[in-house]
Amino acid sequence: MKTPMRHGLAVFLLITMCTSLLFVYMSHGGAHKEHGGAPGGQSEKSEKPTDTRDTPQKARTPALQGYNSIIDHKALKMHCKNCALVTSSGHLIGSKRGKEIDRTECVIRMNDAPTRSFGQDVGQRTSLRVVAHSSMQRVLHRRHELLNASQDTVFIFWGPSSYMRRDGKGLVYNNLRLMNQVLPKLKVFIISRQKMLQFDELFKRETGKDRRMSNSWLSTGWFTMAIALELCERINVYGMVAPDFCREPYHPSVPYHYYEPSGSDECTMYISHERGRRGSHHRFITEKRVFANWARTFDIHFYQPNWSPGPPAANWTANATRST
């Protein structure tokens, strides 16, 4: 009798969770304007981990402050020499990069990007998945693939502080706690409010623009790249185009998501968001200019399409901020 009762409880909790989340996002659709974005600041990231190969593994794994466990609130402990950051871009379709990605020590993915049926191009393994609060419902919808079969995956969720508060009023935080009770082996972390503010400050420092004043909100790609800088020594990015790719006259057309082949065109999405003035928008192209600049300092490499940032361009920051 215990097994059916336990299964029934799990199903009930998940249904309750999905219903609650649907209510949250319908009732608070505009709350995404609050969120901010990037690592604990470039000052945190600019120091590479020291070489501790002669010390025990447990002692050499650093605690990454600002990423706190949903259960015991402890900081995330994770470090990788080599990471594959796999975007959700349609450029990965037909790439056959899957085996290459899976050979990497740590594989990082975003939101609800699936691997099932796409392994030949994007790989099968996932070490870390960075998820936006607005994507939680889609992750739950794919829970059998993304949650039930992901006991070794670390999940980092980010969202507005009003959703993440721990005083009983943080609706996303409450649902993450519930999810972790149903699936207690999941490694679920959230980004702290202080860390989110640091991400905002990083965007301002790198672009010269205040995110809120420029009516923009940071993408999950921004968070993921910034987090990868903190935990990886080398980052191989798959599927991210160069900043000016979409302004080339004969660039190929690919879907925004590799798993939605009939969805929006990637460059159309990037350009429309970059030019947006009313409402909140991502600044995809501006973010990619920042990433290209980081790649001149850190060990970051871009594949599918393959490109390198080249030497620093004069006034690159000024050029980037004109469109924000």
Residue pairs with C-beta under 8 A, 6 or more apart in sequence:
10 182
13 178
13 181
13 182
14 140
14 143
14 179
14 182
16 178
17 140
17 175
17 178
17 179
17 182
18 137
18 140
18 141
20 171
20 174
20 175
21 136
21 137
21 140
21 171
21 172
21 175
22 137
24 163
24 171
24 172
24 175
25 134
25 137
28 163
31 160
31 162
31 163
32 133
32 134
32 160
32 217
32 280
33 212
33 217
33 280
34 160
34 161
34 162
35 133
35 158
35 159
35 160
35 196
35 217
35 218
36 196
36 197
36 199
36 200
36 203
36 211
36 218
37 158
37 196
37 199
37 200
37 202
37 203
37 211
37 217
37 218
37 222
37 223
37 226
38 198
38 199
38 200
38 202
38 203
38 206
38 218
38 222
38 223
38 226
39 45
39 198
39 199
39 202
39 226
39 227
39 229
39 230
40 65
40 66
40 195
40 198
40 199
40 230
41 198
41 201
41 202
41 205
42 202
42 205
42 206
44 198
44 230
45 226
45 229
45 230
45 298
46 297
48 233
49 62
49 79
49 233
52 59
52 60
53 60
60 79
61 77
61 78
61 79
62 77
62 79
63 74
63 75
63 76
63 77
64 75
64 76
64 77
64 78
64 230
64 231
65 75
65 195
66 75
66 191
66 192
66 194
66 195
66 198
67 75
67 76
67 156
67 189
67 190
67 191
67 192
67 195
67 227
68 74
68 75
68 76
68 189
68 190
68 192
69 75
69 76
69 187
69 188
69 189
70 173
70 176
70 177
70 180
70 188
70 189
70 190
71 177
71 180
71 188
76 154
76 156
76 189
78 106
78 128
78 154
78 231
79 231
80 105
80 106
80 127
80 231
80 232
80 233
81 105
81 232
81 233
81 234
82 104
82 105
82 106
82 232
82 233
82 234
82 236
83 104
83 105
83 106
83 107
83 108
83 127
83 228
83 231
83 232
83 234
83 235
83 236
84 100
84 101
84 104
84 106
84 107
84 108
84 123
84 236
84 238
85 108
85 224
85 225
85 228
85 235
85 236
85 237
85 238
85 240
86 92
86 101
86 107
86 108
86 109
86 110
86 113
86 122
86 123
86 238
86 239
87 110
87 221
87 237
87 238
87 239
87 240
88 110
88 111
88 113
88 239
88 256
88 257
88 258
88 259
89 239
89 240
89 241
89 254
89 256
89 257
89 258
89 266
90 254
90 255
90 256
90 257
90 258
90 261
90 266
91 239
91 241
91 254
91 258
91 266
91 304
91 305
92 118
92 121
92 122
92 238
92 239
92 258
92 304
93 121
93 254
93 255
93 258
93 261
94 121
95 121
95 122
95 238
95 239
95 304
96 120
96 121
97 121
97 122
97 123
97 238
97 303
97 304
98 118
98 119
98 120
98 121
98 122
98 123
98 124
99 123
100 123
101 107
101 122
101 123
101 125
101 238
102 123
102 124
102 125
104 236
105 127
106 127
106 128
106 231
106 232
107 123
107 125
107 126
107 127
107 128
108 126
108 127
108 128
108 129
108 130
108 224
108 227
108 228
109 115
109 126
109 128
109 129
109 130
110 129
110 130
110 131
110 220
110 221
110 224
111 129
111 130
111 131
111 132
111 135
111 138
111 139
111 220
112 131
112 135
112 138
112 139
112 141
112 142
112 146
113 122
113 257
113 258
113 259
114 142
114 145
114 146
114 259
115 122
115 123
115 124
115 125
115 126
115 145
116 145
118 258
118 259
121 258
122 238
122 258
126 150
126 153
127 152
127 153
127 154
128 153
128 154
128 155
128 156
128 227
128 231
129 146
129 150
129 153
129 154
129 155
129 156
130 156
130 158
130 220
130 223
130 224
130 227
131 139
131 155
131 156
131 157
131 158
131 220
132 157
132 158
132 159
132 220
132 223
133 157
133 158
133 159
133 160
133 163
133 164
133 172
134 159
135 220
136 157
136 172
136 175
136 176
139 146
139 147
140 147
140 179
147 179
147 183
147 186
148 183
150 186
151 185
151 186
153 186
153 187
154 187
154 189
155 186
155 187
155 188
155 189
156 189
156 190
156 191
156 227
157 164
157 172
157 176
157 188
157 189
157 190
157 191
158 190
158 191
158 196
158 220
158 223
159 172
159 190
161 193
161 196
162 169
162 170
163 170
163 171
163 172
163 173
164 170
164 172
164 173
164 190
164 191
164 193
165 173
166 173
168 174
173 190
176 188
176 190
179 186
179 188
180 186
180 188
191 199
191 223
199 218
199 222
199 223
199 226
200 211
200 212
200 218
202 226
203 209
203 211
203 218
203 222
203 290
204 210
204 211
206 290
206 293
206 317
207 283
207 286
207 290
207 317
207 320
207 321
207 324
208 317
208 318
208 321
209 216
209 321
209 324
211 217
211 218
214 283
214 324
215 276
215 277
215 278
215 279
215 280
215 281
216 280
216 281
216 282
216 283
216 286
216 324
217 280
217 281
217 282
218 282
218 287
219 282
219 284
219 287
221 240
221 284
221 287
222 287
225 235
225 237
225 291
225 294
228 235
229 235
229 294
229 298
233 299
234 299
234 300
234 301
235 298
235 299
235 300
235 301
236 301
236 303
237 291
237 300
237 301
237 302
237 303
238 303
238 304
239 258
239 304
240 288
240 291
240 302
241 266
241 288
241 305
241 307
242 288
242 292
242 302
242 305
242 307
242 309
243 285
243 288
243 289
243 292
243 320
245 251
245 267
245 305
245 307
246 266
246 267
246 270
246 271
246 285
251 267
253 265
253 266
253 267
254 265
254 266
255 261
255 262
255 263
255 264
255 265
255 266
256 263
256 264
256 265
256 266
256 269
257 263
269 284
270 284
270 285
271 285
273 281
273 282
273 283
273 284
274 281
274 283
274 284
274 285
274 286
274 323
274 324
275 323
283 323
283 324
285 320
285 323
286 320
286 321
286 323
286 324
289 316
289 319
289 320
290 320
291 300
292 309
293 309
293 312
293 316
293 317
294 300
295 301
295 302
295 308
295 309
296 309
296 311
296 312
301 308
302 308
313 319
